[in-house]
């Protein structure tokens, strides 16, 4: 088939990661894939440059290269629902739009978004949680199919661990690609400060993006780190990584625990990547990650649904929108338990996870998209 991927395809963004890896798998299966990037070409991978037909920078209309052809057998995009009318104009079949919205509640989607599902043949949420958000905003179940995101198992099997140059025995990774309020970065750091001190054999590895705050839903990662170090004078050792890592699997292979205290996720790549690397995964018991995390293969943090603060939401605030408030006390207990029982917990979880992750390869994901094609 002649396939178009139109949307984010570069920079350090989860949507771009999906675009690149599904495209690779489709190419490997013998299909022609044209990629048109709507967020430039920074960090665009070398192996896909022959498939890149053109691009614009995010927020710009200045064209580089060329526009897509007028007709494709299949069109794919990971983009907000409001973009569907413009992104799926080059064919009238096999139009598959991927998207998710992390906040729950009746009609949680921004006003005017839901109706745009009609511009694709299938709306593709990456988890049952994401699908429920769409259902609660009135999108019919028949218009959707859940297809997860994936991983490249070969990378995790062959990659050399990232050189952290720390001497602590246990390394706990917090990977915050986008420092948004819903990621609860400050809460995650606070639980660490309550669980450990600098006398513990623990290093906190922080993969962060350090950039100025530009939107209400953003926070400064460095401001959070400085604040928490001021609050806890004996805070555990911290290793901060700001640079782009071409093969992120190398970082997971260098740590022992993958940890998040996020308020809201529709999938959560780091938890799946942590599983693939053999990390002990600690995450909230709410959200899209529960499609692949459970009490038998991870440590799940309890909590409760609460109203999402207006400044955490995207596009607009809506009364009745909810996210999860994980318990700091339970997070402390889970973190300590993971360190105190690390070998036993790792062995138990890995025996389950190494079978489960085989269902989450990019090749399997691409095949599910092809199965929908007519």
N, C-alpha and C positions, 0 to 999 in steps of 0.2 A: 504493500500500500504506500501511497504518497501521503505523508503525515506532516502536519504543521504543529510546532510548539510555539505558541505566542504568549509571552509573559516574562516575568522575572527569570533570568538565567545566569546572573553573575552576582558578585559580591558575597558577603558572608550571610546568606539569607536562606532560611529553610525552604522557601518556595523554589529558590534556585537549585538547591540540592536535589529536590524532587525532579525538577525539569531536566537536569543534567543526567541523573541516573536512569530515569525511565527512558530518556532518549537513547542512552547507551544500550540499554537492553533491547529496544526496538530496532536499533541499527544492527545489533548482533543477530537478531532474528531475521534479518534480510530486508527490512523496510527502509524506504527513503525517508529521512527525517530532515526537514528544514526548521531551523531555530531562529526566531526573531525575538531578540531580547529587549525588554522594556525598562531595564535598569542598567544599561551600559554593558561594559565588558571587563570591568575590573575583576581579577581572579577567575576570568572565564577559562576553563580547562583547555589545554593544548589539543587533547585528543578529539575535541568536538569542534575545533575551529573550521574544519572543512564543511561542517553542517550549519555554521552560522551565516545566514544570508544577509542580515542587517540588524541594526539596533538603534535605539534612542536612549538617551540618558533619562533617568527618572525625572518626571516633571518637565521634560523638554519635548519639542516636536521636531528638532533638527535630525534629519534622517542620515544615518551612516550605512553604506551598503545599499540594499534594495528592499522594497516591500515584498511581502509574501505574494505568491501567485494567486490568481483569482479562484482557483478550484483545487480542493484537496479531498482525498478519500476519508481522511480523519483529521480532526482538529482537537488539540489538547491545550489547556491552560490552567495554571494555578493562579487564580486572581479573584478579587472580590466580586460578589454577585452583580454589583452595579456596572461592572465592566463587560459582562457577558454580551450585551447587544453589539458592542463594537469589536469584540475579540473573536466572535464566531460568525463571520460574514463570508467565509470562503469555502462554501459547501453547505449542503442541507442534510447531511447524514453523519453519523458517528462524531457528533460534537459532544465532547466530554469535559465538563467544567469541574475542576477540583477547588474546593474552598472549605473553610470552617470558621466558626465564630465561637470564641472561648467562653462566653458568658451565657448562663442558663436563665430560664424563666419564660413565662408566657409572652410571646411576641418580642423576644429579646433582640432580634435583628434590627439594625437601624431602619427607620422608616423608608419604604420604597425599595428595599433590597429584595425581599422575598419573591416578588412577582417576576424577577428576571430569570428564574429557573426555566421558564418557558423558552428561552433562547438557546437551550442545549437539549440534547437527546437524553443525557443523564447528568444529574448533579452528583458528584462523587465526594462525599465526606470521608475522611480517613479513619473514622472510628464510630462505634455505636453511640458514644456520647455526642459527637458532632452531628450525627444524624438526628438525634433527639432534639437538639437545639433547632434544627430546621423544621422538624415536625411541629414543634411548639410554636413556630411562627407561621404555620399554615401551609407549608410545602408538602404536597402529597407523597406518601411513601413510594408510590409507583414511579415517581420521577427520580428516585435516588437508588444508588448502589454503594455500599460501603466497600472501599478498597483501601487497605492500609498503605502507609509509607514503608520503606524498606531499608536494607543494609547490604553492603557488599561483604560477604563472609570471607572472601579471598583476602581482602585487605587486612582483616583482623587476624587471619592465620599467618600472614607473611610479614607484616610490618614490624619494624624494630621499635621498641618503646622510646618515647620522647625522653630526652635527658633532662630530668628535673633538677639534678644536683642538690638534693636535700638528703639529710641523714636520718630523718625520722622513719620509723618502721612502717607506719600506716599513713597512706595518702588518701585524703577524702576530696573528691572532685566536685566542684559546683561550676557547671558550664552555663553561663548566661550570655547567649548570643545577642539578645535584645534586652537592654535594661529597662523593662517596663514595670509599672506598679504591680501588675498581675503576677509577675514572676516571684514576688515576695522575697527579694534578695536580702533585705534587711532582716526579715524574720528568720531566714536560713542562717545568717551570720549570728543572730542573737542566740539561737538554739545551740550553735557550736560553742559560743562563749559560756553558756550555762553547763554544757556537757564536759568541757575539757579546759585545761590550762596549758601554759607553755612547758609545764613539767611532764605532761603526757607525751607518749611516743607517737605523736600525731602531727601531720602537716596538712593544712587546708590549701588545696590547689584551686585557684580561682581563674577560670578562663573567662575574661570579660572584654567588653568593648568600652573603651574609654573615650567618650565624646560629649560635647556640650549638650545639655538638656534643651530640646527644641519643642517638645509637645507636652501637654498636661499629663499624659500617661507615661512619660519617661522619668527615670531617676538617674542620678549620677552614680555609677558604680564606685568610683573612687571616693565620693563623698560618703557613701554607705560604709566603705571599708574604714575610712578615717574616723567616722563616728563610732563604730563598734570598737575600734582599738582604744578610743578615748574612754568608752564605757567600761571595758574590761582591761584593766592594766596588765593582767597576766594572760592575755589572749594567746591561743595556740599559734604556732609558727604558720605563717602565710607565705605561699608562693604565688605571685601574680603573673599571669601570662596575658599580654595584650596583643601580641603579634598574630598574624594570620598563620595557621598551621595547614599546609596543603593536604595532609592526610591526617584528619582528626582522630582516626583510629589509633595512631601512635600515642596520643595523649591518654586515651582510655587504657591502653596496654601498660602505662606507667603508673597507674593508680590502683587502689584496692577497693574503694567504695565510690559509687556514683550517687550523689545526694541532691535532692531538690525539696523545697518546701513551698512550691508554687501554689498560688491561689486557683489557677485555671489553665488547663491545657487540653487541646483537642487530640493530641497524639503524644508529644514529648519524645523527640528524637534522642536526647541524652540517655533516657532510661533504657531504650532499646539498644543503643550503642554500648551502654554499660553492660547490659546482659551479654551482648556478643563478645565483649572483651573479657568476660568472666568476672566482672566486678560484682560486689554485693550492692544491690540497688535499694535505696531508701527513698520513698516518694509518698505523697499524700494518697489517701484512699478515696479518691474522687477524680473524675476526669477521663480523658481518652486513653491514658496509659493503662487503665484497667482492662482493656482488651487483651493485653499481654502480661500485665502484672497481677499477681494474686498472693494470697497468704502463704502459698507453698513455694513461691519462687522469689519473694522479695519481702522487705520490711515495709509495711504500709502504715502511714501515720493517720491517726484518727482526727476528727474535727467536726465542723458543722457548716452548713450553708448559711451565708449571711448576705445582706444586701451589698452589692458591689458599689463602692464609692464612685460618684460621677466622674472624678478625674482619672479613674482606672479604665474607663470605657473608650472605645474607638468611635469616631464619627459623631456620636451624640450620646447623651445620658438618657436613660429611660427608667422610670419608676418600676420596681418589681424585678429588675435584673439582679441575678445572684452569682456569687462565686463561693469558693470554699475557704474557710478559715481553719488551717491546720493547727492542731494543738502544739504549742511550744514544749509543754511538759512531755507529751508523748514523743515528740521528735528527739528530745534529750534522752529519753529512755531507749529509743530505738538506736540512736547513735552509739550510746555506751554499750548496749547489748551487742551491736555489730563488732565493736572493737574487742570486747571481752570474750566473744565466742567466734572470732573471725574464721578460723580454719573450719570449724564444724558447719557454720552457716554457709560459707562459700562452697564447700563440698556438696551440701544438700541442694542448694539452689542451682549450682552448675549442672548437676545431673538432670534436672528438669529443663533448664533453659537452653541447653545445647540442642535439644530436640525441637523445642518450640520455635527458636529463631530461624529454623530452616523454612518455615512458612512465610518468613518476612524478608526474603531476598528480593532484590529489584527485578530479577528475571520472573519471579512468581507474580510480582505486582504488574509488570508489563503484560504478562499473559492474561491476567484478569481483565485488563482494558481491551485486549484483542478479542476476548470472548464475547464482549458486548457489541463488537462491530458487526454490521450487516453488509 
